[in-house]
Amino acid sequence: MNLNYSNIILLLVLFFYPSAKSAEKLFLYKGTFSRSINIEELSKFNTTKEISQKLENLMKITNLNDKDLHNFLSYKIKIPLKTSSKLMNSKIGEVFLSRLSKIIYTNKISNKKTSTKAIRSAIILSSYKNNERMNLIDFFKEYPNKNIAIDLNALNKALEKVESLKELIDFYSNSPFQKLKDGSSST
């Protein structure tokens, strides 16, 4: 594992420094539109499905229904600590985190390195504290800054790229050319 002096200090601070706070507020930006919501309100909705007035207003503005939002917030993914740590510290992981830091970042701080390290620590800590599983609320609770920002325009662009990549993978995995080559085509 390639750890330099600054990464070791960062890890020690994150694990042992008692005043490192988790995120308290989520800021959503879309062009000139901006809204904020407390992470605790999202967490309460995730566990009880009770919608606060502020969350209800935010859902109306973003055209989300409560079922979709709940599914999105509670969707758990498996994050093996050893593998994810190695991946996030590789060149590919650095590129991924750098691109992710354009979508999720520390509010009012446009330093890409700070956001990248915050994302990395939130992923590792939430995976560690939740038996190598993580959902969005776990990630927010372990983000080492009081305020998180999400750029909804950048998120939409990334989701469009993911969808087109998924379609490309589906096309090639179901390719008629491979079926012709294998002799399994009905034509």
C-alpha positions in Angstrom: 0.0 0.0 0.0 1.4 3.3 -1.0 1.0 5.6 2.0 3.0 8.8 2.3 3.5 10.9 5.4 0.5 13.2 4.8 -1.9 10.3 4.3 -0.8 8.6 7.5 -1.4 11.8 9.4 -4.8 12.2 7.8 -5.8 8.7 8.8 -4.6 9.2 12.4 -6.5 12.5 12.6 -9.7 10.9 11.2 -9.6 7.9 13.5 -8.4 9.4 16.8 -9.2 13.1 16.7 -12.3 13.5 18.9 -13.5 16.8 17.4 -13.8 15.5 13.8 -17.5 16.1 13.1 -19.8 14.3 10.7 -21.9 16.1 8.2 -24.9 18.0 9.6 -26.3 19.7 6.5 -26.7 18.7 2.9 -26.7 21.5 0.3 -28.2 20.8 -3.2 -27.2 23.0 -6.1 -28.7 23.1 -9.5 -27.7 26.2 -11.5 -28.9 29.1 -9.5 -31.2 26.9 -7.4 -30.0 25.9 -4.0 -31.6 24.2 -1.0 -30.4 22.7 2.2 -31.6 20.0 4.5 -30.3 18.5 7.7 -28.8 15.0 7.5 -30.8 14.1 10.6 -34.0 14.8 8.7 -32.9 12.4 5.9 -31.9 9.8 8.5 -35.2 10.1 10.3 -37.0 9.7 7.0 -34.9 6.7 6.2 -35.7 4.9 9.4 -39.3 6.0 10.1 -40.5 7.1 6.6 -41.9 10.2 8.3 -41.6 13.2 6.0 -40.7 16.6 7.5 -42.2 19.7 5.9 -38.8 20.8 4.5 -38.2 17.3 3.0 -41.7 17.3 1.5 -41.1 20.7 -0.1 -37.7 19.5 -1.4 -39.3 16.4 -2.9 -41.9 18.5 -4.7 -39.2 20.8 -6.2 -37.1 17.9 -7.4 -40.1 15.7 -8.6 -39.2 12.8 -6.3 -41.8 10.7 -4.5 -41.2 9.3 -1.0 -40.9 5.7 -2.1 -38.1 6.5 -4.6 -36.3 8.7 -2.2 -36.5 6.1 0.6 -35.2 3.4 -1.8 -32.3 5.7 -2.9 -31.3 6.6 0.7 -31.6 3.0 2.1 -29.9 1.2 -0.8 -26.9 -0.7 0.7 -23.8 -1.6 -1.2 -21.0 -3.9 -0.1 -17.7 -2.1 0.3 -15.0 -4.6 1.4 -12.4 -2.6 3.4 -9.2 -4.1 2.1 -10.2 -4.1 -1.6 -11.8 -0.6 -1.5 -8.9 0.9 0.3 -6.5 -0.5 -2.3 -8.7 0.6 -5.1 -9.2 4.2 -3.8 -5.4 4.6 -3.4 -4.7 3.4 -6.9 -4.5 5.6 -10.0 -7.9 4.5 -11.2 -9.3 5.2 -7.7 -7.8 8.6 -7.7 -9.4 9.4 -11.0 -12.8 8.1 -9.8 -12.6 10.1 -6.6 -11.5 13.2 -8.4 -14.5 13.0 -10.7 -16.8 12.2 -7.8 -15.5 15.3 -6.0 -17.0 17.4 -8.8 -20.5 16.0 -7.7 -20.1 15.7 -4.0 -17.8 18.1 -2.2 -17.3 20.1 0.9 -19.6 23.1 0.8 -18.0 26.4 0.0 -14.6 24.8 -0.4 -13.6 24.2 -4.0 -10.3 22.3 -3.2 -10.5 19.0 -5.1 -7.9 17.4 -2.8 -9.9 18.2 0.3 -13.1 16.8 -1.2 -11.3 13.7 -2.5 -9.9 12.9 0.9 -13.2 13.6 2.6 -15.0 11.2 0.2 -12.3 8.5 0.7 -12.6 8.8 4.5 -16.4 8.7 4.5 -16.4 5.6 2.4 -13.8 3.8 4.5 -15.3 4.8 7.9 -18.9 4.0 6.9 -17.9 0.7 5.5 -15.9 -0.1 8.7 -18.7 0.9 11.1 -21.4 -0.9 9.1 -19.9 -4.4 8.6 -18.5 -3.5 5.1 -21.9 -2.3 3.9 -22.9 1.3 3.3 -25.8 3.4 2.2 -26.0 7.1 1.4 -27.0 8.1 5.0 -24.0 6.2 6.4 -21.8 8.0 4.0 -23.2 11.4 5.0 -22.8 10.6 8.7 -19.1 9.8 8.2 -18.3 12.7 5.9 -15.7 14.6 7.9 -17.1 18.1 7.4 -20.2 19.9 8.7 -21.6 20.7 5.3 -21.8 18.6 2.1 -22.7 19.9 -1.2 -24.1 18.0 -4.2 -24.1 19.5 -7.7 -27.3 18.1 -9.2 -26.3 19.1 -12.8 -23.0 17.2 -12.5 -24.9 14.3 -10.9 -27.3 14.2 -13.8 -24.5 14.2 -16.4 -22.7 11.4 -14.5 -25.9 9.3 -14.4 -26.4 9.9 -18.1 -22.9 8.6 -18.8 -23.5 5.6 -16.6 -26.7 4.8 -18.4 -25.1 5.1 -21.8 -22.2 3.0 -20.6 -24.6 0.4 -19.3 -26.4 0.4 -22.7 -23.1 -0.1 -24.5 -22.2 -3.0 -22.2 -25.6 -4.6 -22.8 -25.3 -4.1 -26.5 -21.9 -5.8 -26.6 -22.9 -8.6 -24.2 -26.0 -9.3 -26.3 -24.2 -8.7 -29.6 -25.6 -10.5 -32.6 -22.0 -10.6 -34.0 -20.9 -12.8 -31.2 -23.9 -15.1 -31.7 -23.0 -15.3 -35.4 -19.4 -16.1 -34.6 -20.4 -18.8 -32.1 -23.0 -20.2 -34.5 -25.8 -19.7 -32.1 -27.8 -17.2 -34.1 -31.2 -18.1 -35.4 -30.5 -16.2 -38.7 
